[in-house]
Amino acid sequence: MLSAKQLAPILDNLTTGILVLDLSKEVKYSNAAAQMILEVSGQRNNGAGISELLNKQAGQLTGLDECIRHGHSYTQREVEILLPSGNRAFIDYTAAPFTAVNPDWILMEISTRERLQRISREEELLANQATSRMLIRGLAHEIKNPLGGIRGAAQLLSRALKDEDQKDFTEIIIAESDRLRNLVDRMLGPHQALQMDSVNIHEVLERILSLIEVENDHPIRLVRDYDPSLPEFPGDKEQLIQAFLNICRNAMQALQSMPDHPTPTLTIRTRPLRQFTIGSSRYRLVLRVDIIDNGPGIPENLRKNIFYPMVSGRAEGTGLGLSITQSIISQHAGLVECESEPGLTNFIVFIPLETSE
Protein backbone atom coordinates (compact mmCIF):
# COMPACT_ATOMS: atom_id res chain seq x y z
CA MET A 1 0.00 0.00 0.00
CA LEU A 2 1.14 3.53 -0.75
CA SER A 3 1.73 6.01 2.05
CA ALA A 4 0.36 9.56 2.06
CA LYS A 5 3.89 10.83 1.50
CA GLN A 6 4.22 8.76 -1.67
CA LEU A 7 0.99 10.26 -3.01
CA ALA A 8 2.17 13.85 -2.58
CA PRO A 9 4.03 14.26 -5.92
CA ILE A 10 0.87 13.23 -7.78
CA LEU A 11 -1.85 14.99 -5.79
CA ASP A 12 0.05 18.26 -5.32
CA ASN A 13 -0.12 18.82 -9.08
CA LEU A 14 -3.92 18.82 -9.11
CA THR A 15 -5.87 22.10 -9.11
CA THR A 16 -8.76 20.45 -7.26
CA GLY A 17 -8.54 20.28 -3.48
CA ILE A 18 -7.80 16.74 -2.26
CA LEU A 19 -8.05 15.44 1.31
CA VAL A 20 -7.18 11.87 2.25
CA LEU A 21 -9.02 10.85 5.45
CA ASP A 22 -9.14 7.70 7.49
CA LEU A 23 -12.39 6.20 8.76
CA SER A 24 -12.19 8.34 11.92
CA LYS A 25 -12.09 11.46 9.67
CA GLU A 26 -8.50 12.28 10.52
CA VAL A 27 -6.67 14.04 7.68
CA LYS A 28 -3.78 11.88 6.48
CA TYR A 29 -2.86 14.16 3.61
CA SER A 30 -3.95 17.44 1.98
CA ASN A 31 -2.68 18.76 -1.32
CA ALA A 32 -1.73 22.39 -2.05
CA ALA A 33 -5.14 23.21 -3.58
CA ALA A 34 -6.99 21.93 -0.48
CA GLN A 35 -4.75 24.02 1.76
CA MET A 36 -5.67 27.11 -0.26
CA ILE A 37 -9.39 26.35 -0.07
CA LEU A 38 -9.32 25.68 3.69
CA GLU A 39 -6.85 28.55 4.32
CA VAL A 40 -4.52 26.42 6.44
CA SER A 41 -1.02 25.01 6.00
CA GLY A 42 -0.32 21.38 5.28
CA GLN A 43 1.39 21.07 8.64
CA ARG A 44 -1.82 22.10 10.38
CA ASN A 45 -4.04 20.07 8.05
CA ASN A 46 -2.33 16.72 8.27
CA GLY A 47 -3.11 14.80 11.42
CA ALA A 48 -6.08 17.03 12.32
CA GLY A 49 -9.66 15.91 12.35
CA ILE A 50 -11.95 17.27 9.63
CA SER A 51 -14.18 18.69 12.37
CA GLU A 52 -11.26 20.71 13.75
CA LEU A 53 -10.49 22.17 10.31
CA LEU A 54 -14.07 23.26 9.81
CA ASN A 55 -14.58 24.75 13.28
CA LYS A 56 -16.67 21.78 14.42
CA GLN A 57 -19.02 22.09 11.45
CA ALA A 58 -18.18 18.70 9.97
CA GLY A 59 -21.72 17.58 10.85
CA GLN A 60 -22.82 19.34 7.65
CA LEU A 61 -20.74 16.91 5.58
CA THR A 62 -23.48 14.29 5.44
CA GLY A 63 -22.10 12.89 2.18
CA LEU A 64 -18.81 12.07 3.93
CA ASP A 65 -20.68 10.24 6.69
CA GLU A 66 -22.66 8.25 4.12
CA CYS A 67 -19.46 7.32 2.28
CA ILE A 68 -17.87 6.00 5.48
CA ARG A 69 -21.04 4.18 6.51
CA HIS A 70 -21.94 2.51 3.20
CA GLY A 71 -18.65 2.42 1.28
CA HIS A 72 -20.04 4.24 -1.79
CA SER A 73 -19.10 7.60 -3.27
CA TYR A 74 -21.32 10.55 -2.41
CA THR A 75 -21.45 14.12 -3.73
CA GLN A 76 -22.77 17.13 -1.84
CA ARG A 77 -23.11 20.59 -3.32
CA GLU A 78 -23.18 24.15 -1.97
CA VAL A 79 -22.18 23.28 1.59
CA GLU A 80 -21.45 26.37 3.68
CA ILE A 81 -18.37 25.95 5.87
CA LEU A 82 -16.64 28.16 8.42
CA LEU A 83 -12.88 28.26 7.84
CA PRO A 84 -10.24 28.53 10.60
CA SER A 85 -9.61 32.12 9.46
CA GLY A 86 -13.22 33.01 10.29
CA ASN A 87 -14.21 33.34 6.62
CA ARG A 88 -17.18 31.44 5.22
CA ALA A 89 -17.11 29.55 1.94
CA PHE A 90 -19.42 27.41 -0.17
CA ILE A 91 -17.94 24.16 -1.41
CA ASP A 92 -18.90 21.20 -3.57
CA TYR A 93 -17.25 17.93 -2.63
CA THR A 94 -17.21 14.25 -3.50
CA ALA A 95 -16.20 11.60 -0.97
CA ALA A 96 -15.24 8.15 -2.26
CA PRO A 97 -13.51 5.07 -0.81
CA PHE A 98 -9.79 5.06 -1.62
CA THR A 99 -9.58 1.26 -1.51
CA ALA A 100 -7.17 1.06 -4.45
CA VAL A 101 -4.55 2.64 -2.18
CA ASN A 102 -5.74 1.82 1.35
CA PRO A 103 -9.03 0.12 2.37
CA ASP A 104 -9.28 2.40 5.41
CA TRP A 105 -8.94 5.67 3.51
CA ILE A 106 -11.49 8.09 2.06
CA LEU A 107 -10.64 10.43 -0.82
CA MET A 108 -12.38 13.78 -0.54
CA GLU A 109 -12.34 16.04 -3.62
CA ILE A 110 -13.20 19.69 -2.89
CA SER A 111 -13.92 22.69 -5.09
CA THR A 112 -15.27 26.09 -4.12
CA ARG A 113 -18.21 27.76 -5.77
CA GLU A 114 -16.08 30.91 -5.86
CA ARG A 115 -13.47 29.10 -7.98
CA LEU A 116 -16.07 27.99 -10.52
CA GLN A 117 -17.50 31.51 -10.65
CA ARG A 118 -13.99 32.96 -11.03
CA ILE A 119 -13.20 30.63 -13.93
CA SER A 120 -16.43 31.61 -15.67
CA ARG A 121 -15.81 35.32 -15.03
CA GLU A 122 -12.20 34.99 -16.20
CA GLU A 123 -13.15 33.25 -19.43
CA GLU A 124 -15.66 36.01 -20.15
CA LEU A 125 -13.07 38.69 -19.37
CA LEU A 126 -10.45 37.12 -21.66
CA ALA A 127 -12.99 36.70 -24.47
CA ASN A 128 -14.11 40.32 -24.12
CA GLN A 129 -10.51 41.48 -24.06
CA ALA A 130 -9.70 39.58 -27.26
CA THR A 131 -12.81 41.01 -28.96
CA SER A 132 -11.92 44.51 -27.78
CA ARG A 133 -8.38 44.23 -29.19
CA MET A 134 -9.74 43.03 -32.53
CA LEU A 135 -12.21 45.91 -32.74
CA ILE A 136 -9.60 48.48 -31.76
CA ARG A 137 -7.12 47.22 -34.36
CA GLY A 138 -9.80 47.45 -37.05
CA LEU A 139 -10.88 50.87 -35.86
CA ALA A 140 -7.27 52.09 -35.73
CA HIS A 141 -6.74 50.99 -39.33
CA GLU A 142 -9.91 52.75 -40.51
CA ILE A 143 -9.02 55.98 -38.65
CA LYS A 144 -5.27 56.25 -39.27
CA ASN A 145 -5.40 55.75 -43.02
CA PRO A 146 -7.69 58.74 -43.79
CA LEU A 147 -5.97 60.75 -41.05
CA GLY A 148 -2.68 60.37 -42.89
CA GLY A 149 -4.34 61.67 -46.07
CA ILE A 150 -5.96 64.61 -44.25
CA ARG A 151 -2.66 65.56 -42.59
CA GLY A 152 -0.73 65.31 -45.88
CA ALA A 153 -3.30 67.40 -47.73
CA ALA A 154 -3.20 70.04 -44.97
CA GLN A 155 0.61 70.22 -45.23
CA LEU A 156 0.47 70.68 -49.02
CA LEU A 157 -2.23 73.33 -48.66
CA SER A 158 -0.16 75.15 -46.02
CA ARG A 159 2.79 75.37 -48.40
CA ALA A 160 0.60 76.76 -51.19
CA LEU A 161 -1.00 79.44 -49.03
CA LYS A 162 0.56 82.86 -48.83
CA ASP A 163 -1.81 84.29 -46.23
CA GLU A 164 -0.42 83.53 -42.74
CA ASP A 165 -3.89 83.78 -41.20
CA GLN A 166 -5.11 81.02 -43.49
CA LYS A 167 -2.11 78.90 -42.57
CA ASP A 168 -3.31 78.96 -38.97
CA PHE A 169 -6.30 76.85 -40.06
CA THR A 170 -4.10 74.25 -41.73
CA GLU A 171 -1.95 74.07 -38.59
CA ILE A 172 -5.10 73.32 -36.58
CA ILE A 173 -5.97 70.50 -39.00
CA ILE A 174 -2.43 69.06 -38.69
CA ALA A 175 -2.40 69.35 -34.88
CA GLU A 176 -5.84 67.71 -34.51
CA SER A 177 -4.83 64.92 -36.90
CA ASP A 178 -1.75 64.26 -34.76
CA ARG A 179 -3.87 64.29 -31.60
CA LEU A 180 -6.28 61.71 -33.00
CA ARG A 181 -3.42 59.52 -34.22
CA ASN A 182 -1.81 59.62 -30.76
CA LEU A 183 -5.14 58.78 -29.16
CA VAL A 184 -5.54 55.73 -31.40
CA ASP A 185 -1.97 54.66 -30.60
CA ARG A 186 -2.74 54.89 -26.88
CA MET A 187 -5.91 52.85 -27.36
CA LEU A 188 -3.80 50.12 -28.96
CA GLY A 189 -1.63 50.07 -25.83
CA PRO A 190 2.12 49.52 -25.63
CA HIS A 191 3.40 48.28 -28.96
CA GLN A 192 7.09 47.93 -28.17
CA ALA A 193 8.49 44.50 -27.31
CA LEU A 194 8.88 43.70 -23.63
CA GLN A 195 12.36 44.20 -22.21
CA MET A 196 12.41 41.08 -20.05
CA ASP A 197 14.61 40.96 -16.97
CA SER A 198 14.44 39.62 -13.43
CA VAL A 199 11.82 41.66 -11.52
CA ASN A 200 11.21 42.02 -7.78
CA ILE A 201 7.54 42.91 -7.40
CA HIS A 202 8.16 44.79 -4.16
CA GLU A 203 10.70 47.07 -5.83
CA VAL A 204 8.07 47.86 -8.47
CA LEU A 205 5.41 48.58 -5.85
CA GLU A 206 7.74 50.72 -3.70
CA ARG A 207 8.63 52.80 -6.76
CA ILE A 208 4.91 53.37 -7.38
CA LEU A 209 4.20 54.28 -3.76
CA SER A 210 7.05 56.81 -3.78
CA LEU A 211 5.52 58.43 -6.89
CA ILE A 212 2.06 58.41 -5.32
CA GLU A 213 3.34 60.06 -2.13
CA VAL A 214 4.95 62.87 -4.15
CA GLU A 215 1.78 63.45 -6.22
CA ASN A 216 -0.64 63.23 -3.30
CA ASP A 217 -1.63 66.38 -1.41
CA HIS A 218 -4.20 64.61 0.78
CA PRO A 219 -3.62 62.70 4.04
CA ILE A 220 -4.14 59.22 2.56
CA ARG A 221 -2.87 56.25 4.58
CA LEU A 222 -0.71 53.78 2.64
CA VAL A 223 -0.65 50.21 3.96
CA ARG A 224 1.93 47.67 2.80
CA ASP A 225 1.09 44.00 3.33
CA TYR A 226 3.89 42.16 1.55
CA ASP A 227 4.91 38.52 1.50
CA PRO A 228 8.73 38.66 1.58
CA SER A 229 9.05 35.04 0.40
CA LEU A 230 7.93 35.90 -3.16
CA PRO A 231 10.66 35.13 -5.71
CA GLU A 232 11.71 37.35 -8.57
CA PHE A 233 10.16 36.64 -11.97
CA PRO A 234 10.85 37.52 -15.62
CA GLY A 235 9.16 40.76 -16.66
CA ASP A 236 9.51 44.27 -18.05
CA LYS A 237 10.01 46.42 -14.98
CA GLU A 238 9.14 49.76 -16.61
CA GLN A 239 5.98 48.41 -18.21
CA LEU A 240 4.90 46.82 -14.91
CA ILE A 241 5.47 50.11 -13.11
CA GLN A 242 3.16 51.78 -15.63
CA ALA A 243 0.52 49.05 -15.25
CA PHE A 244 0.39 49.20 -11.44
CA LEU A 245 0.71 53.00 -11.40
CA ASN A 246 -2.46 53.31 -13.52
CA ILE A 247 -4.42 51.31 -10.93
CA CYS A 248 -2.95 53.14 -7.94
CA ARG A 249 -3.58 56.57 -9.46
CA ASN A 250 -7.22 55.65 -10.06
CA ALA A 251 -7.48 54.58 -6.41
CA MET A 252 -5.90 57.80 -5.18
CA GLN A 253 -8.20 59.92 -7.35
CA ALA A 254 -11.22 58.01 -5.99
CA LEU A 255 -10.08 58.69 -2.41
CA GLN A 256 -9.39 62.35 -3.16
CA SER A 257 -12.96 62.69 -4.45
CA MET A 258 -14.11 62.17 -0.83
CA PRO A 259 -12.50 65.06 1.09
CA ASP A 260 -14.61 64.29 4.19
CA HIS A 261 -13.54 60.63 4.36
CA PRO A 262 -12.33 60.01 7.96
CA THR A 263 -9.67 57.36 7.10
CA PRO A 264 -8.87 57.23 3.36
CA THR A 265 -6.65 54.16 2.93
CA LEU A 266 -4.83 52.49 0.07
CA THR A 267 -3.64 48.93 0.80
CA ILE A 268 -1.28 46.89 -1.37
CA ARG A 269 -1.06 43.18 -0.58
CA THR A 270 1.13 40.52 -2.23
CA ARG A 271 0.66 36.76 -1.90
CA PRO A 272 1.75 33.60 -3.75
CA LEU A 273 -0.83 31.18 -5.17
CA ARG A 274 0.01 27.55 -5.89
CA GLN A 275 -1.40 25.42 -8.70
CA PHE A 276 -3.38 28.34 -10.08
CA THR A 277 -5.08 28.59 -13.48
CA ILE A 278 -5.07 31.75 -15.58
CA GLY A 279 -7.20 31.39 -18.68
CA SER A 280 -6.47 27.93 -20.05
CA SER A 281 -2.96 27.66 -18.56
CA ARG A 282 -2.08 26.17 -15.18
CA TYR A 283 0.91 27.48 -13.23
CA ARG A 284 2.69 25.97 -10.27
CA LEU A 285 3.24 29.39 -8.70
CA VAL A 286 1.42 32.68 -9.36
CA LEU A 287 1.81 36.15 -7.89
CA ARG A 288 -1.37 37.82 -6.62
CA VAL A 289 -1.33 41.57 -5.96
CA ASP A 290 -4.37 43.21 -4.36
CA ILE A 291 -4.70 47.01 -4.64
CA ILE A 292 -7.48 47.98 -2.26
CA ASP A 293 -9.02 51.37 -1.51
CA ASN A 294 -11.91 52.29 0.75
CA GLY A 295 -13.25 54.98 -1.56
CA PRO A 296 -16.70 55.38 -3.12
CA GLY A 297 -16.45 52.29 -5.33
CA ILE A 298 -16.97 51.95 -9.07
CA PRO A 299 -20.50 52.72 -10.33
CA GLU A 300 -22.36 49.48 -10.98
CA ASN A 301 -23.06 50.36 -14.61
CA LEU A 302 -19.29 50.61 -15.28
CA ARG A 303 -17.95 47.58 -13.39
CA LYS A 304 -18.21 45.08 -16.24
CA ASN A 305 -16.71 47.46 -18.80
CA ILE A 306 -13.89 49.24 -16.97
CA PHE A 307 -11.16 47.45 -18.94
CA TYR A 308 -12.55 48.67 -22.27
CA PRO A 309 -10.88 51.73 -23.81
CA MET A 310 -12.67 55.06 -23.37
CA VAL A 311 -14.69 53.84 -20.36
CA SER A 312 -14.17 56.17 -17.39
CA GLY A 313 -16.06 57.19 -14.28
CA ARG A 314 -14.50 60.67 -14.32
CA ALA A 315 -15.56 63.43 -16.67
CA GLU A 316 -11.92 64.42 -17.26
CA GLY A 317 -10.69 60.82 -17.64
CA THR A 318 -9.67 59.26 -20.96
CA GLY A 319 -10.58 55.72 -19.91
CA LEU A 320 -7.33 54.33 -21.30
CA GLY A 321 -5.36 53.62 -18.12
CA LEU A 322 -7.02 50.33 -17.15
CA SER A 323 -7.14 49.15 -20.76
CA ILE A 324 -3.38 49.71 -21.02
CA THR A 325 -2.84 47.98 -17.66
CA GLN A 326 -4.77 44.91 -18.81
CA SER A 327 -2.75 44.86 -22.02
CA ILE A 328 0.61 45.02 -20.19
CA ILE A 329 -0.35 42.33 -17.67
CA SER A 330 -1.69 40.18 -20.50
CA GLN A 331 1.71 40.41 -22.20
CA HIS A 332 3.14 38.92 -18.99
CA ALA A 333 0.63 36.01 -19.33
CA GLY A 334 -1.38 37.48 -16.45
CA LEU A 335 -4.79 38.97 -15.82
CA VAL A 336 -6.41 41.86 -13.93
CA GLU A 337 -9.76 41.48 -12.18
CA CYS A 338 -11.84 43.95 -10.19
CA GLU A 339 -14.24 43.64 -7.27
CA SER A 340 -16.02 46.80 -6.14
CA GLU A 341 -18.77 47.97 -3.86
CA PRO A 342 -19.30 51.26 -2.02
CA GLY A 343 -16.48 51.61 0.51
CA LEU A 344 -14.25 48.89 -0.99
CA THR A 345 -12.62 48.48 -4.38
CA ASN A 346 -10.05 45.76 -5.03
CA PHE A 347 -8.04 45.39 -8.23
CA ILE A 348 -6.48 41.92 -8.29
CA VAL A 349 -3.47 41.29 -10.52
CA PHE A 350 -2.35 37.74 -11.29
CA ILE A 351 1.09 37.18 -12.86
CA PRO A 352 2.76 33.76 -13.30
CA LEU A 353 6.04 33.45 -11.42
CA GLU A 354 6.97 30.44 -13.53
CA THR A 355 6.12 29.12 -16.99
CA SER A 356 2.93 27.15 -17.44
CA GLU A 357 2.89 23.37 -17.00
C-alpha positions as CSV (number, residue, x, y, z in Angstrom):
1,M,0.0,0.0,0.0
2,L,1.1,3.5,-0.7
3,S,1.7,6.0,2.1
4,A,0.4,9.6,2.1
5,K,3.9,10.8,1.5
6,Q,4.2,8.8,-1.7
7,L,1.0,10.3,-3.0
8,A,2.2,13.8,-2.6
9,P,4.0,14.3,-5.9
10,I,0.9,13.2,-7.8
11,L,-1.9,15.0,-5.8
12,D,0.1,18.3,-5.3
13,N,-0.1,18.8,-9.1
14,L,-3.9,18.8,-9.1
15,T,-5.9,22.1,-9.1
16,T,-8.8,20.5,-7.3
17,G,-8.5,20.3,-3.5
18,I,-7.8,16.7,-2.3
19,L,-8.1,15.4,1.3
20,V,-7.2,11.9,2.3
21,L,-9.0,10.8,5.4
22,D,-9.1,7.7,7.5
23,L,-12.4,6.2,8.8
24,S,-12.2,8.3,11.9
25,K,-12.1,11.5,9.7
26,E,-8.5,12.3,10.5
27,V,-6.7,14.0,7.7
28,K,-3.8,11.9,6.5
29,Y,-2.9,14.2,3.6
30,S,-3.9,17.4,2.0
31,N,-2.7,18.8,-1.3
32,A,-1.7,22.4,-2.0
33,A,-5.1,23.2,-3.6
34,A,-7.0,21.9,-0.5
35,Q,-4.7,24.0,1.8
36,M,-5.7,27.1,-0.3
37,I,-9.4,26.4,-0.1
38,L,-9.3,25.7,3.7
39,E,-6.8,28.5,4.3
40,V,-4.5,26.4,6.4
41,S,-1.0,25.0,6.0
42,G,-0.3,21.4,5.3
43,Q,1.4,21.1,8.6
44,R,-1.8,22.1,10.4
45,N,-4.0,20.1,8.0
46,N,-2.3,16.7,8.3
47,G,-3.1,14.8,11.4
48,A,-6.1,17.0,12.3
49,G,-9.7,15.9,12.3
50,I,-11.9,17.3,9.6
51,S,-14.2,18.7,12.4
52,E,-11.3,20.7,13.8
53,L,-10.5,22.2,10.3
54,L,-14.1,23.3,9.8
55,N,-14.6,24.8,13.3
56,K,-16.7,21.8,14.4
57,Q,-19.0,22.1,11.4
58,A,-18.2,18.7,10.0
59,G,-21.7,17.6,10.9
60,Q,-22.8,19.3,7.7
61,L,-20.7,16.9,5.6
62,T,-23.5,14.3,5.4
63,G,-22.1,12.9,2.2
64,L,-18.8,12.1,3.9
65,D,-20.7,10.2,6.7
66,E,-22.7,8.3,4.1
67,C,-19.5,7.3,2.3
68,I,-17.9,6.0,5.5
69,R,-21.0,4.2,6.5
70,H,-21.9,2.5,3.2
71,G,-18.6,2.4,1.3
72,H,-20.0,4.2,-1.8
73,S,-19.1,7.6,-3.3
74,Y,-21.3,10.6,-2.4
75,T,-21.4,14.1,-3.7
76,Q,-22.8,17.1,-1.8
77,R,-23.1,20.6,-3.3
78,E,-23.2,24.2,-2.0
79,V,-22.2,23.3,1.6
80,E,-21.5,26.4,3.7
81,I,-18.4,25.9,5.9
82,L,-16.6,28.2,8.4
83,L,-12.9,28.3,7.8
84,P,-10.2,28.5,10.6
85,S,-9.6,32.1,9.5
86,G,-13.2,33.0,10.3
87,N,-14.2,33.3,6.6
88,R,-17.2,31.4,5.2
89,A,-17.1,29.6,1.9
90,F,-19.4,27.4,-0.2
91,I,-17.9,24.2,-1.4
92,D,-18.9,21.2,-3.6
93,Y,-17.3,17.9,-2.6
94,T,-17.2,14.3,-3.5
95,A,-16.2,11.6,-1.0
96,A,-15.2,8.2,-2.3
97,P,-13.5,5.1,-0.8
98,F,-9.8,5.1,-1.6
99,T,-9.6,1.3,-1.5
100,A,-7.2,1.1,-4.5
101,V,-4.5,2.6,-2.2
102,N,-5.7,1.8,1.3
103,P,-9.0,0.1,2.4
104,D,-9.3,2.4,5.4
105,W,-8.9,5.7,3.5
106,I,-11.5,8.1,2.1
107,L,-10.6,10.4,-0.8
108,M,-12.4,13.8,-0.5
109,E,-12.3,16.0,-3.6
110,I,-13.2,19.7,-2.9
111,S,-13.9,22.7,-5.1
112,T,-15.3,26.1,-4.1
113,R,-18.2,27.8,-5.8
114,E,-16.1,30.9,-5.9
115,R,-13.5,29.1,-8.0
116,L,-16.1,28.0,-10.5
117,Q,-17.5,31.5,-10.7
118,R,-14.0,33.0,-11.0
119,I,-13.2,30.6,-13.9
120,S,-16.4,31.6,-15.7
121,R,-15.8,35.3,-15.0
122,E,-12.2,35.0,-16.2
123,E,-13.2,33.3,-19.4
124,E,-15.7,36.0,-20.2
125,L,-13.1,38.7,-19.4
126,L,-10.4,37.1,-21.7
127,A,-13.0,36.7,-24.5
128,N,-14.1,40.3,-24.1
129,Q,-10.5,41.5,-24.1
130,A,-9.7,39.6,-27.3
131,T,-12.8,41.0,-29.0
132,S,-11.9,44.5,-27.8
133,R,-8.4,44.2,-29.2
134,M,-9.7,43.0,-32.5
135,L,-12.2,45.9,-32.7
136,I,-9.6,48.5,-31.8
137,R,-7.1,47.2,-34.4
138,G,-9.8,47.4,-37.0
139,L,-10.9,50.9,-35.9
140,A,-7.3,52.1,-35.7
141,H,-6.7,51.0,-39.3
142,E,-9.9,52.7,-40.5
143,I,-9.0,56.0,-38.6
144,K,-5.3,56.2,-39.3
145,N,-5.4,55.7,-43.0
146,P,-7.7,58.7,-43.8
147,L,-6.0,60.7,-41.0
148,G,-2.7,60.4,-42.9
149,G,-4.3,61.7,-46.1
150,I,-6.0,64.6,-44.2
151,R,-2.7,65.6,-42.6
152,G,-0.7,65.3,-45.9
153,A,-3.3,67.4,-47.7
154,A,-3.2,70.0,-45.0
155,Q,0.6,70.2,-45.2
156,L,0.5,70.7,-49.0
157,L,-2.2,73.3,-48.7
158,S,-0.2,75.1,-46.0
159,R,2.8,75.4,-48.4
160,A,0.6,76.8,-51.2
161,L,-1.0,79.4,-49.0
162,K,0.6,82.9,-48.8
163,D,-1.8,84.3,-46.2
164,E,-0.4,83.5,-42.7
165,D,-3.9,83.8,-41.2
166,Q,-5.1,81.0,-43.5
167,K,-2.1,78.9,-42.6
168,D,-3.3,79.0,-39.0
169,F,-6.3,76.9,-40.1
170,T,-4.1,74.3,-41.7
171,E,-1.9,74.1,-38.6
172,I,-5.1,73.3,-36.6
173,I,-6.0,70.5,-39.0
174,I,-2.4,69.1,-38.7
175,A,-2.4,69.3,-34.9
176,E,-5.8,67.7,-34.5
177,S,-4.8,64.9,-36.9
178,D,-1.8,64.3,-34.8
179,R,-3.9,64.3,-31.6
180,L,-6.3,61.7,-33.0
181,R,-3.4,59.5,-34.2
182,N,-1.8,59.6,-30.8
183,L,-5.1,58.8,-29.2
184,V,-5.5,55.7,-31.4
185,D,-2.0,54.7,-30.6
186,R,-2.7,54.9,-26.9
187,M,-5.9,52.9,-27.4
188,L,-3.8,50.1,-29.0
189,G,-1.6,50.1,-25.8
190,P,2.1,49.5,-25.6
191,H,3.4,48.3,-29.0
192,Q,7.1,47.9,-28.2
193,A,8.5,44.5,-27.3
194,L,8.9,43.7,-23.6
195,Q,12.4,44.2,-22.2
196,M,12.4,41.1,-20.1
197,D,14.6,41.0,-17.0
198,S,14.4,39.6,-13.4
199,V,11.8,41.7,-11.5
200,N,11.2,42.0,-7.8
201,I,7.5,42.9,-7.4
202,H,8.2,44.8,-4.2
203,E,10.7,47.1,-5.8
204,V,8.1,47.9,-8.5
205,L,5.4,48.6,-5.8
206,E,7.7,50.7,-3.7
207,R,8.6,52.8,-6.8
208,I,4.9,53.4,-7.4
209,L,4.2,54.3,-3.8
210,S,7.0,56.8,-3.8
211,L,5.5,58.4,-6.9
212,I,2.1,58.4,-5.3
213,E,3.3,60.1,-2.1
214,V,5.0,62.9,-4.2
215,E,1.8,63.5,-6.2
216,N,-0.6,63.2,-3.3
217,D,-1.6,66.4,-1.4
218,H,-4.2,64.6,0.8
219,P,-3.6,62.7,4.0
220,I,-4.1,59.2,2.6
221,R,-2.9,56.3,4.6
222,L,-0.7,53.8,2.6
223,V,-0.6,50.2,4.0
224,R,1.9,47.7,2.8
225,D,1.1,44.0,3.3
226,Y,3.9,42.2,1.5
227,D,4.9,38.5,1.5
228,P,8.7,38.7,1.6
229,S,9.0,35.0,0.4
230,L,7.9,35.9,-3.2
231,P,10.7,35.1,-5.7
232,E,11.7,37.3,-8.6
233,F,10.2,36.6,-12.0
234,P,10.8,37.5,-15.6
235,G,9.2,40.8,-16.7
236,D,9.5,44.3,-18.1
237,K,10.0,46.4,-15.0
238,E,9.1,49.8,-16.6
239,Q,6.0,48.4,-18.2
240,L,4.9,46.8,-14.9
241,I,5.5,50.1,-13.1
242,Q,3.2,51.8,-15.6
243,A,0.5,49.1,-15.2
244,F,0.4,49.2,-11.4
245,L,0.7,53.0,-11.4
246,N,-2.5,53.3,-13.5
247,I,-4.4,51.3,-10.9
248,C,-3.0,53.1,-7.9
249,R,-3.6,56.6,-9.5
250,N,-7.2,55.6,-10.1
251,A,-7.5,54.6,-6.4
252,M,-5.9,57.8,-5.2
253,Q,-8.2,59.9,-7.3
254,A,-11.2,58.0,-6.0
255,L,-10.1,58.7,-2.4
256,Q,-9.4,62.3,-3.2
257,S,-13.0,62.7,-4.5
258,M,-14.1,62.2,-0.8
259,P,-12.5,65.1,1.1
260,D,-14.6,64.3,4.2
261,H,-13.5,60.6,4.4
262,P,-12.3,60.0,8.0
263,T,-9.7,57.4,7.1
264,P,-8.9,57.2,3.4
265,T,-6.7,54.2,2.9
266,L,-4.8,52.5,0.1
267,T,-3.6,48.9,0.8
268,I,-1.3,46.9,-1.4
269,R,-1.1,43.2,-0.6
270,T,1.1,40.5,-2.2
271,R,0.7,36.8,-1.9
272,P,1.8,33.6,-3.7
273,L,-0.8,31.2,-5.2
274,R,0.0,27.5,-5.9
275,Q,-1.4,25.4,-8.7
276,F,-3.4,28.3,-10.1
277,T,-5.1,28.6,-13.5
278,I,-5.1,31.8,-15.6
279,G,-7.2,31.4,-18.7
280,S,-6.5,27.9,-20.0
281,S,-3.0,27.7,-18.6
282,R,-2.1,26.2,-15.2
283,Y,0.9,27.5,-13.2
284,R,2.7,26.0,-10.3
285,L,3.2,29.4,-8.7
286,V,1.4,32.7,-9.4
287,L,1.8,36.2,-7.9
288,R,-1.4,37.8,-6.6
289,V,-1.3,41.6,-6.0
290,D,-4.4,43.2,-4.4
291,I,-4.7,47.0,-4.6
292,I,-7.5,48.0,-2.3
293,D,-9.0,51.4,-1.5
294,N,-11.9,52.3,0.8
295,G,-13.2,55.0,-1.6
296,P,-16.7,55.4,-3.1
297,G,-16.5,52.3,-5.3
298,I,-17.0,52.0,-9.1
299,P,-20.5,52.7,-10.3
300,E,-22.4,49.5,-11.0
301,N,-23.1,50.4,-14.6
302,L,-19.3,50.6,-15.3
303,R,-18.0,47.6,-13.4
304,K,-18.2,45.1,-16.2
305,N,-16.7,47.5,-18.8
306,I,-13.9,49.2,-17.0
307,F,-11.2,47.4,-18.9
308,Y,-12.5,48.7,-22.3
309,P,-10.9,51.7,-23.8
310,M,-12.7,55.1,-23.4
311,V,-14.7,53.8,-20.4
312,S,-14.2,56.2,-17.4
313,G,-16.1,57.2,-14.3
314,R,-14.5,60.7,-14.3
315,A,-15.6,63.4,-16.7
316,E,-11.9,64.4,-17.3
317,G,-10.7,60.8,-17.6
318,T,-9.7,59.3,-21.0
319,G,-10.6,55.7,-19.9
320,L,-7.3,54.3,-21.3
321,G,-5.4,53.6,-18.1
322,L,-7.0,50.3,-17.2
323,S,-7.1,49.1,-20.8
324,I,-3.4,49.7,-21.0
325,T,-2.8,48.0,-17.7
326,Q,-4.8,44.9,-18.8
327,S,-2.7,44.9,-22.0
328,I,0.6,45.0,-20.2
329,I,-0.4,42.3,-17.7
330,S,-1.7,40.2,-20.5
331,Q,1.7,40.4,-22.2
332,H,3.1,38.9,-19.0
333,A,0.6,36.0,-19.3
334,G,-1.4,37.5,-16.4
335,L,-4.8,39.0,-15.8
336,V,-6.4,41.9,-13.9
337,E,-9.8,41.5,-12.2
338,C,-11.8,44.0,-10.2
339,E,-14.2,43.6,-7.3
340,S,-16.0,46.8,-6.1
341,E,-18.8,48.0,-3.9
342,P,-19.3,51.3,-2.0
343,G,-16.5,51.6,0.5
344,L,-14.2,48.9,-1.0
345,T,-12.6,48.5,-4.4
346,N,-10.1,45.8,-5.0
347,F,-8.0,45.4,-8.2
348,I,-6.5,41.9,-8.3
349,V,-3.5,41.3,-10.5
350,F,-2.3,37.7,-11.3
351,I,1.1,37.2,-12.9
352,P,2.8,33.8,-13.3
353,L,6.0,33.5,-11.4
354,E,7.0,30.4,-13.5
355,T,6.1,29.1,-17.0
356,S,2.9,27.1,-17.4
357,E,2.9,23.4,-17.0
